[in-house]
Amino acid sequence: MEYFQRQLQQLEGRMIKCEQDFQHFSQRMYDMSKEIHSETSKMNVLKSEVKGHLDTFAMRLDRVERDVEYLHEKIPDTVQVDVEDSLIEHQVKEAKLKKTSVIPKGKDCSSEVVGIKSLKMVKKAGDANGSWMKDPTKGSAKIYFFSGTRNSTVLAYTSLKTFTEPNSTKKTEVIHLPFPWHGTGHVVYNGFVYYHNADTSNEILKVHLSNRTVADRVLLPGAGRMPAYSLNPHTLLDLAVDEMGLWSIHADPDFGGNLVITKLDHHSLAVEHTWDTNCNSRDAEAAFIVCGTLYVVYNSHYGGRSSIQCLFDIHDTIYTEGIPVLFFPKRYTSHSALRFHPKDKQLYAWDDGYQTIYKLEIKKM
């Protein structure tokens, strides 16, 4: 019996050791799994960063190629014409600064904004952040209402008068978009709504308002990596319409947070040209474009009197250095969107849940 007891004790000891070894092995496997998972996460982050750098490099390369092509067209063949070195250097500097536009001015573009004359508080509706606008299509008086920074329901009204009526909801057309929007940077133009597709960093959708189908889409190179305006962190891409057509505005972290404007073909969403501006996104709350000139509106984190403090003219016809600050008439504002109507020369603003209209003071040049 003693022999069997000793054998049993030895067997129990071996089983205990085996269990301890198994637990130790399991712990090592768990630690290795955590380490592998951590390294995989780091690799994914690095992969995303590399992809972002490659996209940015591709965008920069595309801009350089366009500048070289543009410069090649402007500089005559040295075999045929003897061009002085100073003239070539001057043209190279101009191309680098991108102060000469490759987009022609519209026939109605011979003016600049010199002030904001008046305001009209139309209504208070929807969320604190949102966007509303009047359809810039010729002959249309429709009003479009986008409440919130993520939604897929647009409200359409036949006119501004209908929008302001107490029972306006009874006369509302409800439009359900196929995908939700992100931010407040959407616009309506020629029967389509253009907006930043939610859950994507830089995809712009073009949706037909009549049948609610996606007509086109584009990934905007370099966009979506930081808010377009630091005071409106929910908006990564801001779209705009002026006398010249459709535009996109975003901030570039590789350019010190300065704003980048892109001219888009409203039919195909193809990129026509891109400009790096001298206007920074810090303390900016919104912007709008008039005749190819970007007007950036600034404020404070605590809210205050909005003012235009930076301009960028793609045609270089407006003196933008040392411009006077243009203040908005209301002393306390917090704009989440500003939509310019080319014909009315008015801004349709969303001010902390209030739908407001500003009348711009335009001066002929």
N, C-alpha and C positions, 0 to 999 in steps of 0.2 A: 504493500500500500504506500509506503514511504517513497518507493521508486516512482510509482505513478503520480504521486503528489508533486515530486520534484520535476517530473516531465511536464506536468500540467502547468506548474509555475513558470518553467522555462518557456513553454508555449505562450502563456499569457504575456510574459515579458517581451517575447518576439512580436506578438500582436500589438502591444502598446507601442513598441518602437516603430513597427510598420505604420501604425496610425499617425505617430508623430512625424515620420518621414513623409507620409502622404499629405499631412497638413502643411508641412514645410514646403513641399513641392507645389501644392495648390496656391500657397501664398506667393511663391515665386512666379507662378504662372499668372496670377492676378496682377502682381506688380509689373510683370513684363507686358501684359495686356494694356494696363494703364499707360505705360511708357510708349507703347506702339500707338495707342490712340492719341496721346499727346503729340507725338511726332507727326502723325498723320494730319492732325489739325493744323500744326505749324506748316506742314507742306502745302495744305490747301490754302492757307493764308498767303504763303509765299507765291503759290500758283496764281492766286487772284491778283496779288500785287504785280507780278510779272506781266500778267495779261493786261492789267490796267496801264502799265508802262509801255507795253507794246502798242496798245490802242492809241495812247497819247503820242508815241513816236510816229505811228502811221499817220495820225492826224497832222502832226507838225511837218512830216515829210510831204504830205499832200499840199499843205499850205506853201512850203518852199517851192515845190514843183510849179504851183500856180503862179507864184511870184516870179520865178525864173521864166516861165512861159510869157507872162505879161511883160516882163522886162525885155525879153527877146523881141517881142512885137514892137516895143517902144524905141529900142535902140537900132538904128540903121546898120546895114552891113558895112563893116570897116573897109572892105575892098571898094565899095562904090562911093562912100561918103567918109571924109576925114573928120572923125568926131574927136573933140578935145577930151583929154583925160579928166579934166575938171567936170565936164558935163556928164560923163559916165558915172563918176563918183556921186554927183548930185542925184542922178536917177536911181542909183543903187540905194542911197540913203532914203530916198522917197519910197522906194519899194519896201525897204525894211520897216519903215515906220508905218506903212500901209495907210498913208494919208490920201492916196488917190484912189477913188472908187472905180471898180470895174462894172458897177451897176449904174446905168444911166438914171438921171433924175426924171421924175414924172413931170408932165406938163403943168401940173398945179403946184409944183414944189418950188416956190420962190419966196418963202417966208420962214420966220423963226418965232418960237415961243418967247415972249418977253415978260409974261406974267400970268397969274391966275386971277381973273377978274372977280368972280363971284361963285357962290355955292348954293345949291338947293338940296335940302335933305328931303328925299322923296318918300322914304318908307323905312320902317325897321322890321325886318323879317329874317328868319333863318338863323344859322349859327353865327358865332362871333367872327369866324373866318369864312370867306366865300368869294364868289365873283359873279358879277352881272354885267350885261352889255346890251347895246342896241345893235341889231344886225346891220353891218356896213354895206350890205348888198343894195345896189341902186333900186329905189322904189320901195324898199322894205322898211317897215316901222316896228318890226317884231322885237320884243324884249326876251332875253334868255336869262334864266336864274339858276345859278349853281350854288347850292348851300353846302358848306362843310369842305373839309380837305380830302375826304375819301367818300365817294358816293357814285351812284350810277344812274340817278334820276335827275333829269333836267326839266324845269318848268318853262313853258313858252307862253307868252302873252301877245296878243295881236298888236298892242300899242302900249305906250307909256301910260296913257290914260286908263286903260284896262288894268294895268299893273297896280295903279294907285287906288283903284276902287275898293271899298270895304269888302265886297263879295267877290273879289277877284279870283278866288279859288274855284268858283263855279265856271269861270270862263278860261280855265287853264288847260293847256295841252300838256299832258304828261309824256315825256320821252324817256324810255328806258334804254340806256346804252348797253352794248354787248359786253363791255368791260368797265370796271370802275376807274375813276380818275384819281390822280394823286396831286395834292397841292391845290393851288388856285390859279394856275397859269394857262387856262384854256381860252380859246377864242372861237367865234362863229364867223364863217366867211364863205360866201357863195353857196349856201345850202349845205355846208358841212361843218361839223364841229371837230376841232383839232385839240388834242389833249395828251397829257403825260399818262401813259398806261400804268396803273397801280401795280405794285409788286415787280416792277422793272426799274432799273436805274436810269435808263435813257431812251426808252422807246416812245415815239410819238405816233399816235393813231389819228387817222382821218376817217371819220364816220359820217355816213350819209344820214341827214336828219329825217328824211322822208321814210326810208325803209330800215333804218337802224343797223345797217351792215357796214363792216369795215371795208372802206374803199382802197386804203393804202396804209402803209406803216413804214417807219424808218428808225434805225438806231443812230442817234446823234453822237458822233465821235467825241470823246473827251468830256461829255456832259454827265450830270447826275452824281458826281463824286463829292459835292458839297452843296449847301443851299445857295440858291441864286442871290438871296438877300439874307444877311445874318439875323435881321429882326423878324423874318418869316421863314423859320427853319423847315416848314413843311413843303415849301416850294423849291424843287430842284431844277425844274425847267419852266421858264416863263415864255409864253408865246405872245406875239403882238401883231397887229395889223395896222398899216398906214397907207398912204397914197400909192406906195410902191409895191404893196403886197404883204406876204407872210414872212414873219421873222421869229427867231428863237433867241432867248437870252439865258445864259448860264454862267456860273462862276468857275474859274479854273484854279485849282490848288497849286498847280505847277507854275502859275503866273502870278503868285502872291495873292490869290483870291480875287484878282481883277475880273471884271465881267467880259464875256466873249459874246459877240452878236453874230448870228448866222442868217443869211438870206436863203429862204427855202422856196422852191418852186411849189406853188399851192396845188398844182395838178398832180405831180408825181412825188412830192416831198424830197426831191433831189436837192442836195446842197449846191447853191450857186456860188457863194463866197462866204468867207469867215474873216472877222476882224477881231484882233485883241485890242481892247480899249484901255484907257488910262483910269477908268472908273472902278473903284474898289467896292466889294460887296459888304465890307464891314460897316455896320450901322445903317445899311440901306434897308428899306422896307418894300420898295416897289420901283418900277420903271415903266416908261412908255417910249414909243418911237414915233416921230413926226418927220415925214419927208427924208427918211434915212438918218435922222439925228436921234441919238439915244439921250433921253433925259432921265437921270437917276435921282430918286427921291430918298432923302435921309431923315432919320429921326433919332430918338434915344430909346434905350431899353425900357424906360419908365413911361414912355409916351410923351408927346409934346407937340410942338408946332412943326409940321412936316415942311421940308424945303428942298428945292432942286439945287444941288451943289456941284454936280458934275455933268458935262456934256461930251458926247463924241459924235462928230459929224463925218460920215464916210466919204463925203464929197469935198471936205475941207473948205467949205464956203462960209462957215460960221466960225468966228474967233472964239475958241473954247478955253483959252488960257486966261486965268484971272477974271472969270465971269462973275457978275454980281449974283448973290444968292437970291433965288426966287422963292418967296414964302407963300404957303397956302393961306387962304383967308381965315380958316378956323384955327383957334389957338391950341386946341388939343385934338389930335387925330392919331389913329393907328390903322393905317391902310394895309389890307391883305391883298388887294388887287387894284390896278388902275387900267381901264380899257379906253383907248382913244378911238373916237369916231371921226374918220377923215372928213366927212361932209359937214357935220355939225360943229366940228372943232371943239368938242366937249370930251371931258374925262368922266367915265362911269366908274365911280369908286365904291369899294366896300370898306366902310369905316367902323370897325368893331360892331358889326351887325346892322349898321345903318347904310342904306343904299343912297348914295350922294352923287350929285352931278356938279362938276366944276366947269366953268366957262373959261376957256383959254384966251389970253390976249395975244393975238398974232400980229406980227409986223412984217410988211413986205420989205424985201431986200433989194 
